[in-house]
Amino acid sequence: MQEVRELLSDLPGIRAFPVMRQGFGGRTEKPVQFVLGGGTYEQLAEWRDTLIAHIEDDNPKLTRIDSDFEESQPQLRVDIDYTRAAALGVTITEIGRTLETLLGGRSVTRYVDDGQEYDVILEAESGANPSPRSLENIRVRSARSGELIPLASLVTLTDFAGPSNLNRFNRLRAVTIEADLVDGYPLGEALEYLNNAVSEVLPAEAQTDVKGASRDYQEASGATTFLLALGVLVVFLVLAGQFESFVHPFVIMLTVPLAISGALFALYLTGQSLNIYSQVGLVMLIGLAAKNGILIVEFTNQLRDQGFEFRDALIDASTTRLRPILMTAITTMAGAIPLIISTGPGAESRLVIGTVIMAGVGAATLFTLFVVPVAYDLLARRTSSPKAISHQLERELASSQEGNH
């Protein structure tokens, strides 16, 4: 598409926009759909021109800037001489109805025939509709004298170019600015730039919104944040029920933000964006990062149940579980390599997911080996082992049986 744009850019007087049809649906819209709302359409057109001029001078990463408010439709404005019309006894209503009837059609009543209702439309004779320019042939009747007066003596026609459509968004008069993005420029940064530009160059009463792909992006971003929080909460509650404690799951879940930080850092180093595919990978990291902490905490609790001292159980569990943790981490990271090196259609989405998984699991593994044992030592020292109560009951039962003997 970029090559086609460069080839067509030298054509004088022509603005060419190559588009690529979507896989689903027939729409071909640009990713940036920025809406200006409020005021009159004339005011919105002025705001649009000001904002587009600012963008073209300040941000070359937004290309093919256009809007849905194009003043290209030939139109006629009818200006009535109110003083002369009043002097001749012609009302404004009479002029409007005459123009409506002869140049278009006016519904005057309805009638019912055999149970069906029909509109009665009053219009000029078929084939003899006068044009707006033939005002000498259009006459209106004076309410005072009853004479027919040429409409040309009462109105003046002015040619102008206006929009073919007057759009609204959220019940407000609106003008939508559309733009494409250069390669590597994230949609989120583009929308943030546009909001800042509006606050700089437009008055405070200008209202903004987004639609189309831009609205889908914002809604998807908010939904992903909710899913991440919900995923962390669900995993935490499941672990709390499994370990019968809130401290042990908290120690395990400390690796999740560390894994997400590693994945985001990898995206930054490779120049990739936080898109829907990377967000899916982040949701997957919640479970992948927690598994290493489960191995250490679970085995530590088992050793404590066997009678090991707290520190000895923690050190022994960390040492014993080192090899399983490294093996599972290496196999998971190796499984992400085909996603990273793959080519062909859809390779960009697979690359993002593979990068998130590989970097996130690597960071989670590295931090698990150090953070989980330290956090367990600091936070779980005062907690009892899962079977401590069972062991206490067994000891009391054994002592009571000895006392009976």
ABEGO torsion letter per residue (X at the ends): XAAAAAAAAABBGBBBBBBBBBABEABBBBABBBBBBEEBAAAAAAAAAAAAAAAAAABAABBGBBBABBBABBBBBBBBBAAAAAAAGBBAAAAAAAAAAAABEBBABBBBBGGBBBBBBBBBBBGABBBAABAAABBBBBAAAGBBBBAAAABBBBBBBBBABBBBBGGBBBBBBBBBBBBGBBAAAAAAAAAAAAAAABBAABBBBBBEAAAAAAAAAAAAAAAAAAAAAAAAAAAAAAAGBAAAAAAAAAAAAAAAAAAAAAAAAAGBBBBAAAAAAAAAAAAAAAAAAAAAAAAAAAAAAAGBBAAAAAAAAAAAAAAAAAAAAAAAAAAAAAAAABBEBGAAAAAAAAAAAAAAAAAAAAAAAAAAAAAAAAAAAABBBAAAAAAAAAAAAAAAAAAAX
